[in-house]
Amino acid sequence: MKATVQFKTSEVFGKKTKTYTKDFNGESHLRNYIRAVERKRGWYLDEVWYLDKGNNDDLDPAASYIEDQLYAPYDNFANYKL
């Protein structure tokens, strides 16, 4: 599946978001990628856009925690768990 992930950075000057588009093996791979970026760079998840979900085998049809967090206030991103 192909997705674009946008992170809020802590940069003072310039762009305050970083956006990456890449192919993931599934939603668990996407979640691991987000956690790794947050842990290594100290950035927070801002938005996720699914460009191509492929066959949807690895997607949770009931509720995607990532999608739910997109509508939460920014302050809640620092404390969310995937």
VEXPAKE-963552 format. One record per atom (N, C-alpha, C): x, y, z; residue number from 1; atom name. Coordinates in steps of 0.05 Angstrom, whole numbers. Atoms other than C-alpha are relative to their C-alpha. Example, Ala and Ser with C-alpha at 12.3 -4.5 7.8 and 13.67 -1.06 7.14 Angstrom:
BEGIN
{x = 18, y = -24, z = 0, nr = 1, atom = N} $
{x = 246, y = -90, z = 156, nr = 1, atom = CA} $
{x = 18, y = 24, z = 0, nr = 1, atom = C} $
{x = -16, y = -24, z = -1, nr = 2, atom = N} $
{x = 273, y = -21, z = 143, nr = 2, atom = CA} $
{x = -15, y = 22, z = 14, nr = 2, atom = C} $
END
This chain:
BEGIN
{x = 17, y = -23, z = 0, nr = 1, atom = N} $
{x = 0, y = 0, z = 0, nr = 1, atom = CA} $
{x = 18, y = 25, z = 0, nr = 1, atom = C} $
{x = -15, y = -25, z = 2, nr = 2, atom = N} $
{x = 24, y = 70, z = -15, nr = 2, atom = CA} $
{x = -14, y = 21, z = 17, nr = 2, atom = C} $
{x = 11, y = -21, z = -18, nr = 3, atom = N} $
{x = 15, y = 126, z = 36, nr = 3, atom = CA} $
{x = 19, y = 23, z = 2, nr = 3, atom = C} $
{x = -16, y = -24, z = -5, nr = 4, atom = N} $
{x = 38, y = 196, z = 49, nr = 4, atom = CA} $
{x = -4, y = 7, z = 30, nr = 4, atom = C} $
{x = 1, y = -6, z = -29, nr = 5, atom = N} $
{x = 55, y = 212, z = 122, nr = 5, atom = CA} $
{x = 11, y = 27, z = 5, nr = 5, atom = C} $
{x = -10, y = -27, z = -6, nr = 6, atom = N} $
{x = 62, y = 283, z = 148, nr = 6, atom = CA} $
{x = 4, y = 2, z = 30, nr = 6, atom = C} $
{x = -7, y = -3, z = -28, nr = 7, atom = N} $
{x = 97, y = 299, z = 213, nr = 7, atom = CA} $
{x = 3, y = 29, z = 7, nr = 7, atom = C} $
{x = -6, y = -27, z = -10, nr = 8, atom = N} $
{x = 99, y = 362, z = 255, nr = 8, atom = CA} $
{x = 28, y = -1, z = 12, nr = 8, atom = C} $
{x = -28, y = -1, z = -10, nr = 9, atom = N} $
{x = 171, y = 381, z = 269, nr = 9, atom = CA} $
{x = 2, y = 23, z = 20, nr = 9, atom = C} $
{x = -4, y = -21, z = -20, nr = 10, atom = N} $
{x = 200, y = 427, z = 322, nr = 10, atom = CA} $
{x = 17, y = 22, z = -11, nr = 10, atom = C} $
{x = -17, y = -21, z = 13, nr = 11, atom = N} $
{x = 235, y = 472, z = 272, nr = 11, atom = CA} $
{x = -11, y = 28, z = 7, nr = 11, atom = C} $
{x = 9, y = -27, z = -6, nr = 12, atom = N} $
{x = 233, y = 546, z = 292, nr = 12, atom = CA} $
{x = -3, y = 16, z = -25, nr = 12, atom = C} $
{x = 1, y = -15, z = 25, nr = 13, atom = N} $
{x = 248, y = 574, z = 223, nr = 13, atom = CA} $
{x = -7, y = -19, z = -23, nr = 13, atom = C} $
{x = 5, y = 17, z = 23, nr = 14, atom = N} $
{x = 223, y = 548, z = 157, nr = 14, atom = CA} $
{x = -25, y = -17, z = 3, nr = 14, atom = C} $
{x = 23, y = 17, z = 1, nr = 15, atom = N} $
{x = 174, y = 493, z = 144, nr = 15, atom = CA} $
{x = -3, y = -16, z = 26, nr = 15, atom = C} $
{x = 4, y = 14, z = -25, nr = 16, atom = N} $
{x = 143, y = 462, z = 206, nr = 16, atom = CA} $
{x = -12, y = -28, z = -3, nr = 16, atom = C} $
{x = 9, y = 27, z = 5, nr = 17, atom = N} $
{x = 121, y = 397, z = 173, nr = 17, atom = CA} $
{x = 19, y = -13, z = -20, nr = 17, atom = C} $
{x = -15, y = 16, z = 19, nr = 18, atom = N} $
{x = 157, y = 342, z = 137, nr = 18, atom = CA} $
{x = -19, y = -22, z = -11, nr = 18, atom = C} $
{x = 19, y = 19, z = 12, nr = 19, atom = N} $
{x = 120, y = 297, z = 88, nr = 19, atom = CA} $
{x = 16, y = -21, z = -16, nr = 19, atom = C} $
{x = -13, y = 22, z = 13, nr = 20, atom = N} $
{x = 142, y = 229, z = 63, nr = 20, atom = CA} $
{x = -21, y = -18, z = -14, nr = 20, atom = C} $
{x = 17, y = 19, z = 14, nr = 21, atom = N} $
{x = 110, y = 184, z = 11, nr = 21, atom = CA} $
{x = 16, y = -25, z = -6, nr = 21, atom = C} $
{x = -15, y = 25, z = 5, nr = 22, atom = N} $
{x = 130, y = 111, z = 8, nr = 22, atom = CA} $
{x = -19, y = -23, z = -1, nr = 22, atom = C} $
{x = 15, y = 25, z = 1, nr = 23, atom = N} $
{x = 105, y = 40, z = -3, nr = 23, atom = CA} $
{x = 4, y = -15, z = 27, nr = 23, atom = C} $
{x = 0, y = 15, z = -25, nr = 24, atom = N} $
{x = 87, y = 1, z = 60, nr = 24, atom = CA} $
{x = -11, y = -28, z = -6, nr = 24, atom = C} $
{x = 9, y = 27, z = 3, nr = 25, atom = N} $
{x = 76, y = -74, z = 67, nr = 25, atom = CA} $
{x = -28, y = -4, z = 12, nr = 25, atom = C} $
{x = 26, y = 2, z = -13, nr = 26, atom = N} $
{x = 12, y = -61, z = 107, nr = 26, atom = CA} $
{x = -2, y = 21, z = 21, nr = 26, atom = C} $
{x = 5, y = -20, z = -20, nr = 27, atom = N} $
{x = -17, y = -20, z = 163, nr = 27, atom = CA} $
{x = 20, y = -3, z = 24, nr = 27, atom = C} $
{x = -19, y = 4, z = -22, nr = 28, atom = N} $
{x = 29, y = -52, z = 215, nr = 28, atom = CA} $
{x = 27, y = 12, z = -7, nr = 28, atom = C} $
{x = -26, y = -13, z = 9, nr = 29, atom = N} $
{x = 90, y = -30, z = 174, nr = 29, atom = CA} $
{x = -2, y = 30, z = 2, nr = 29, atom = C} $
{x = 4, y = -29, z = -2, nr = 30, atom = N} $
{x = 61, y = 40, z = 170, nr = 30, atom = CA} $
{x = 2, y = 9, z = 29, nr = 30, atom = C} $
{x = -1, y = -7, z = -29, nr = 31, atom = N} $
{x = 50, y = 42, z = 246, nr = 31, atom = CA} $
{x = 29, y = -1, z = 11, nr = 31, atom = C} $
{x = -28, y = 2, z = -9, nr = 32, atom = N} $
{x = 122, y = 18, z = 258, nr = 32, atom = CA} $
{x = 17, y = 23, z = -10, nr = 32, atom = C} $
{x = -15, y = -22, z = 12, nr = 33, atom = N} $
{x = 149, y = 71, z = 211, nr = 33, atom = CA} $
{x = -6, y = 26, z = 15, nr = 33, atom = C} $
{x = 8, y = -24, z = -14, nr = 34, atom = N} $
{x = 110, y = 126, z = 247, nr = 34, atom = CA} $
{x = 13, y = 0, z = 28, nr = 34, atom = C} $
{x = -12, y = 2, z = -26, nr = 35, atom = N} $
{x = 134, y = 102, z = 315, nr = 35, atom = CA} $
{x = 30, y = 5, z = -1, nr = 35, atom = C} $
{x = -29, y = -3, z = 3, nr = 36, atom = N} $
{x = 206, y = 99, z = 291, nr = 36, atom = CA} $
{x = 8, y = 29, z = -5, nr = 36, atom = C} $
{x = -6, y = -28, z = 6, nr = 37, atom = N} $
{x = 205, y = 170, z = 263, nr = 37, atom = CA} $
{x = -5, y = 17, z = 26, nr = 37, atom = C} $
{x = 5, y = -15, z = -25, nr = 38, atom = N} $
{x = 173, y = 197, z = 328, nr = 38, atom = CA} $
{x = 22, y = -5, z = 20, nr = 38, atom = C} $
{x = -20, y = 6, z = -20, nr = 39, atom = N} $
{x = 224, y = 161, z = 371, nr = 39, atom = CA} $
{x = 27, y = 11, z = -8, nr = 39, atom = C} $
{x = -27, y = -9, z = 8, nr = 40, atom = N} $
{x = 286, y = 178, z = 330, nr = 40, atom = CA} $
{x = 3, y = 30, z = -5, nr = 40, atom = C} $
{x = -2, y = -28, z = 7, nr = 41, atom = N} $
{x = 270, y = 249, z = 308, nr = 41, atom = CA} $
{x = -16, y = 18, z = 19, nr = 41, atom = C} $
{x = 16, y = -17, z = -19, nr = 42, atom = N} $
{x = 221, y = 273, z = 362, nr = 42, atom = CA} $
{x = -22, y = 15, z = -14, nr = 42, atom = C} $
{x = 22, y = -13, z = 14, nr = 43, atom = N} $
{x = 168, y = 292, z = 311, nr = 43, atom = CA} $
{x = -26, y = -14, z = 8, nr = 43, atom = C} $
{x = 26, y = 11, z = -6, nr = 44, atom = N} $
{x = 93, y = 281, z = 319, nr = 44, atom = CA} $
{x = -16, y = -4, z = -26, nr = 44, atom = C} $
{x = 17, y = 6, z = 23, nr = 45, atom = N} $
{x = 44, y = 250, z = 270, nr = 45, atom = CA} $
{x = -20, y = 23, z = -4, nr = 45, atom = C} $
{x = 19, y = -21, z = 6, nr = 46, atom = N} $
{x = 3, y = 303, z = 235, nr = 46, atom = CA} $
{x = -23, y = -12, z = -17, nr = 46, atom = C} $
{x = 21, y = 12, z = 18, nr = 47, atom = N} $
{x = -34, y = 268, z = 177, nr = 47, atom = CA} $
{x = 10, y = -24, z = -15, nr = 47, atom = C} $
{x = -6, y = 23, z = 17, nr = 48, atom = N} $
{x = -36, y = 204, z = 137, nr = 48, atom = CA} $
{x = -20, y = 0, z = -23, nr = 48, atom = C} $
{x = 17, y = 3, z = 23, nr = 49, atom = N} $
{x = -62, y = 199, z = 66, nr = 49, atom = CA} $
{x = 6, y = -27, z = -13, nr = 49, atom = C} $
{x = -3, y = 25, z = 14, nr = 50, atom = N} $
{x = -74, y = 131, z = 36, nr = 50, atom = CA} $
{x = -3, y = 4, z = -30, nr = 50, atom = C} $
{x = 1, y = -4, z = 29, nr = 51, atom = N} $
{x = -57, y = 134, z = -38, nr = 51, atom = CA} $
{x = -9, y = -25, z = -15, nr = 51, atom = C} $
{x = 7, y = 26, z = 11, nr = 52, atom = N} $
{x = -66, y = 60, z = -53, nr = 52, atom = CA} $
{x = 1, y = -20, z = 22, nr = 52, atom = C} $
{x = 1, y = 19, z = -22, nr = 53, atom = N} $
{x = -89, y = 11, z = -1, nr = 53, atom = CA} $
{x = 5, y = -29, z = -9, nr = 53, atom = C} $
{x = -6, y = 27, z = 10, nr = 54, atom = N} $
{x = -74, y = -49, z = -45, nr = 54, atom = CA} $
{x = -24, y = -19, z = 4, nr = 54, atom = C} $
{x = 21, y = 19, z = -3, nr = 55, atom = N} $
{x = -113, y = -111, z = -27, nr = 55, atom = CA} $
{x = -14, y = 1, z = 28, nr = 55, atom = C} $
{x = 13, y = -5, z = -26, nr = 56, atom = N} $
{x = -131, y = -86, z = 44, nr = 56, atom = CA} $
{x = 2, y = -24, z = 19, nr = 56, atom = C} $
{x = -1, y = 23, z = -18, nr = 57, atom = N} $
{x = -111, y = -153, z = 76, nr = 57, atom = CA} $
{x = 10, y = 7, z = 28, nr = 57, atom = C} $
{x = -12, y = -6, z = -26, nr = 58, atom = N} $
{x = -70, y = -120, z = 132, nr = 58, atom = CA} $
{x = -14, y = 24, z = 13, nr = 58, atom = C} $
{x = 14, y = -23, z = -11, nr = 59, atom = N} $
{x = -119, y = -62, z = 144, nr = 59, atom = CA} $
{x = -22, y = -9, z = 19, nr = 59, atom = C} $
{x = 21, y = 6, z = -19, nr = 60, atom = N} $
{x = -165, y = -63, z = 204, nr = 60, atom = CA} $
{x = -26, y = 13, z = -9, nr = 60, atom = C} $
{x = 24, y = -12, z = 11, nr = 61, atom = N} $
{x = -235, y = -53, z = 175, nr = 61, atom = CA} $
{x = -18, y = 13, z = 21, nr = 61, atom = C} $
{x = 17, y = -11, z = -22, nr = 62, atom = N} $
{x = -268, y = -38, z = 243, nr = 62, atom = CA} $
{x = 8, y = 29, z = 6, nr = 62, atom = C} $
{x = -9, y = -27, z = -7, nr = 63, atom = N} $
{x = -225, y = 23, z = 261, nr = 63, atom = CA} $
{x = 30, y = 1, z = -3, nr = 63, atom = C} $
{x = -29, y = -4, z = 3, nr = 64, atom = N} $
{x = -157, y = 48, z = 242, nr = 64, atom = CA} $
{x = 7, y = 22, z = 20, nr = 64, atom = C} $
{x = -7, y = -19, z = -21, nr = 65, atom = N} $
{x = -125, y = 82, z = 302, nr = 65, atom = CA} $
{x = 13, y = 25, z = -12, nr = 65, atom = C} $
{x = -13, y = -22, z = 13, nr = 66, atom = N} $
{x = -83, y = 125, z = 256, nr = 66, atom = CA} $
{x = -20, y = 20, z = -11, nr = 66, atom = C} $
{x = 20, y = -17, z = 11, nr = 67, atom = N} $
{x = -143, y = 152, z = 220, nr = 67, atom = CA} $
{x = -16, y = 14, z = 21, nr = 67, atom = C} $
{x = 14, y = -12, z = -23, nr = 68, atom = N} $
{x = -179, y = 165, z = 286, nr = 68, atom = CA} $
{x = 16, y = 24, z = 11, nr = 68, atom = C} $
{x = -16, y = -21, z = -12, nr = 69, atom = N} $
{x = -121, y = 207, z = 310, nr = 69, atom = CA} $
{x = 2, y = 25, z = -17, nr = 69, atom = C} $
{x = -1, y = -23, z = 17, nr = 70, atom = N} $
{x = -124, y = 253, z = 250, nr = 70, atom = CA} $
{x = -19, y = 22, z = 8, nr = 70, atom = C} $
{x = 20, y = -19, z = -8, nr = 71, atom = N} $
{x = -185, y = 286, z = 279, nr = 71, atom = CA} $
{x = 2, y = 9, z = 29, nr = 71, atom = C} $
{x = -4, y = -8, z = -28, nr = 72, atom = N} $
{x = -159, y = 293, z = 350, nr = 72, atom = CA} $
{x = 16, y = 26, z = 1, nr = 72, atom = C} $
{x = -16, y = -24, z = -3, nr = 73, atom = N} $
{x = -130, y = 359, z = 375, nr = 73, atom = CA} $
{x = 30, y = -6, z = 0, nr = 73, atom = C} $
{x = -29, y = 4, z = 2, nr = 74, atom = N} $
{x = -55, y = 367, z = 363, nr = 74, atom = CA} $
{x = 12, y = -8, z = 27, nr = 74, atom = C} $
{x = -11, y = 6, z = -26, nr = 75, atom = N} $
{x = -41, y = 364, z = 438, nr = 75, atom = CA} $
{x = -1, y = -30, z = 7, nr = 75, atom = C} $
{x = 3, y = 28, z = -6, nr = 76, atom = N} $
{x = -65, y = 292, z = 440, nr = 76, atom = CA} $
{x = 21, y = -18, z = -14, nr = 76, atom = C} $
{x = -18, y = 16, z = 15, nr = 77, atom = N} $
{x = -13, y = 268, z = 390, nr = 77, atom = CA} $
{x = 25, y = -8, z = 16, nr = 77, atom = C} $
{x = -24, y = 6, z = -16, nr = 78, atom = N} $
{x = 43, y = 270, z = 441, nr = 78, atom = CA} $
{x = -4, y = -25, z = 17, nr = 78, atom = C} $
{x = 6, y = 22, z = -19, nr = 79, atom = N} $
{x = 8, y = 217, z = 483, nr = 79, atom = CA} $
{x = -13, y = -24, z = -13, nr = 79, atom = C} $
{x = 14, y = 23, z = 12, nr = 80, atom = N} $
{x = -22, y = 169, z = 432, nr = 80, atom = CA} $
{x = 18, y = -24, z = -2, nr = 80, atom = C} $
{x = -14, y = 25, z = 3, nr = 81, atom = N} $
{x = -3, y = 97, z = 428, nr = 81, atom = CA} $
{x = -12, y = -15, z = -23, nr = 81, atom = C} $
{x = 10, y = 16, z = 22, nr = 82, atom = N} $
{x = -8, y = 54, z = 366, nr = 82, atom = CA} $
{x = -1, y = -29, z = 7, nr = 82, atom = C} $
END
